[in-house]
Amino acid sequence: MDFNIAIVRVFEVFGIPIWITETLINTWIVMAVLIILAIVVRLKLTYTDSPKGIQNVAEAIIETFDRFVRNTAGDKLAYLGNWFFAVFFFVLFSNFSGLFLRPPTADWAVTFAMALATFVLIQVMGIKYRPKAYFKSFIEPFPVFLPLNLIGELARPISLSFRLFGNILAGMILMGLVYGLLPWFAVLGWPAFLHIYFDLAMGLLQTYIFTVLSLAFIGSMAGTSE
């Protein structure tokens, strides 16, 4: 059993090594699936007062997600729904890909990059919507707490990324142990139930947690969710 990230190829561009890893390839696969799905859905969309089939499902999902964003981050930040809609489905499909591939979200580099984007949005929205309260929050309740408040703020992307990364990696490792340590006749059929839990149920749950925490942090700093 090897839980390390495989290195497929290494290129050099002007003396700089470019690493093509298993995570990168699997991320491309997930993105390709999402792009193809988006194209298929777009081709099925028509301007009608009585949507049917795929269009009905697509509109229901978009309306539900829009309400979710507004309830979590506030109406003023509803325009962030476009970004988090993409984030939600990228994370979801990445988690679900554990059924066939090594999930990209089992690589901390992927989850940290997404958490870092959330961290940037937290700061930008805080400065945009309430700059005085934003800068004041770093010296509350007393200026002596500035270092602790800075550390706490910098810890957000780390904790957010490790929560998603740790849960997905743990599920992958446990499934690897099941398949690697037991004889072949002992892993026929019943591991499917473990996949339903670790890859599907936990994948959906961790996607929801990552998205709702990101929106809650941004809405709290911007003062739009209060």
N, C-alpha and C positions, 0 to 999 in steps of 0.2 A: 504493500500500500504506500503510495506516495501522494502526500497532500500538498506538496510544493507546487508553485506555479511554473508550468513548463515554459521554457524559452524555445520558441519555434525557429527564429532566425534573428541574426544581428547584422544590421547594415551600418556602413559608415558613410556619413555625409559631411564632407569637409573635415574629416577627422573626428567627427562627433558620432558616437555609437547610437544607433536607433534600434531599440529592442522591440521585436515583434513577439509578444508573449501570448500564452493561452488566453489570458484575460482580455487582451486587446482583440483577438480574433472572435472570441465569444461575444464581446460587446458589439462588434460589427454585425454579427449574426442577429443579435437581439434588435439592433437598430434597423437592419434590413427587413426583418419581420414586421416591425412597427411601421416602417415606410410603406411596405406593400399593403399592409392592412389599411393604412390611412388612404392610400390611392384607391383601393377597392371601395371603401366606404364613400369616398368623395365621388366616385363615378356613379354610385347608387343614389346620391342625393339629388332631389328635384325640388323645385319650388311649388309646393302644393299645400292646401289647407288641411288635407287629410293624409298625413304621412303613414306609410306602411312598411312592414318588414324592417330591413336594416336601418332605414332612415328613422323610423319610430324608436328603435333601440338607441341609436346614436343621439337623438335629441333628448331622450330620457336620461342618458348618462351625463350629457353636458349640463342639463338643467340641474340634476342632482349634485354634480360637482360644483356648479356655480353657487348653489345654496350652501354647500359645505364650506366653501371658501368664505362666503359672506358671514356665516355664523361663527366661524373660527377666527378670522382676521378682521372682520368688519367690512361694511359696504365700500368704504373709501379705497380699500385694497383689493376690490373685486377684480381689477385688471391684472392682478398677479395670478389669476386663475389659469390663464393661458400657459404660463411657465410651469406652474405646479401640476397642471393636467399632464404635461409632457413628462415631468419628473415622476409623477405617480405611476404612469404606465410603463416608463422605462424601468423603474425599480421593480414593479410588479412582474413584468415579463422576465427581467433578469433573475428574480427569485424563482419564478416558475421554470426557468431554463435548467434548474438543478435536476429536473426529471431526465434530461438528456445530456447536459453539459456541465462543466464546472461553472457555477453561477458567477457572473462578474462581480456581484455584490459580496462574494466571499473573498474579495481582494480589498484591503483597506484603502488602497490608492483610489479606487472608484468611489467608495462611500465617503471618503474624506473630501474628495473633489466636490461632490454634491453638497456635503455639509458646509464646505467653505463658501459655496455660492449662497447658501442660506445665511451664513455669517455676514457676508458682504451686504446682502439685502437688509438684514437687521440693522446694520449701521446706517446704510443709506436712507432707509425709511424713517429711522429715528431722527436723523438730522433734518430730513425733509419736512416731517410733520410736526415735530416739537423739538427744535434745536436746543432751546434753553433747558428743558427738562432732560434731554438726552445727556448733555454735558454735566448737568447737575447730578445725575444719577451715579456718576463715578465717584463723587465725594460725599455720598450719603451713607449713613447719617452724620458722619463727621469726615473732614478731609483726610484724617489719618487712615481711613479705610480705602483710599485710592488704590494702593497696590493690590489689596484683596479683591476689590471690585474689578480691576483690570484682569486679574488672574481668572476670576469667575467668568468674565465675558469671553476671554480667550479659550476657556475650557468648553464652551458651548459646542463649537464644531467638533472637538475631539470626542466629547461624550455622545453627541448625536451620531457621529460616524461609527464609533465603536459599538453602539447599541445594535445598529443594523448589521454591521460586519460580523460581530461576535455571534449573533443568533443564526445567521445564514451559514457561517463557517462551522458552527457547532453541529447544525443539522447535517451538513455535508460530511463531516468527520464521523458522526454516528452512523450514517448510512454506509460509509466506506468500511467501518468496522464490522457492520452486519454482513456485508458482502465478502469482506476479506478474511474474517476469522472463522466463519461457519462453513461447513461442507456444502457443496452445490445443492444436494437434495434438501438441505435445511432452509434454503432461501427461495424456494419455489412458491410463488403466490402471495404469501402473507406479507412480505416487505412492501407490497403495494399500499397497504394500510399505513405503513410508516411514511411512505412518500406522500400520501394524502395529507398527513399531519405536518411533516417537516417542510415539504416543498410547496404545498398548496395552502393549507391553513395558516401555517406560520409565515409563509411568504406574503400572504394577503395581510395578516396582522401587522407584520413589521413594516410593510409598505404604508399602511394606514398610520401607524405610530410615527414614522419618519415624517410623513406629510403633515399630520396634525400638529406635531411639535414645531416643525418649521414655521407653519402659519401662525401658531400661537405665540412663538418668540417674536416674530416680525410684528404681529398685531399689538403685542404688549409694549414693545419698544416704541412703536409709532403712536400708541395711545388710541388706536382705532377699534380695539376689541373690548374696550372698557365700557 
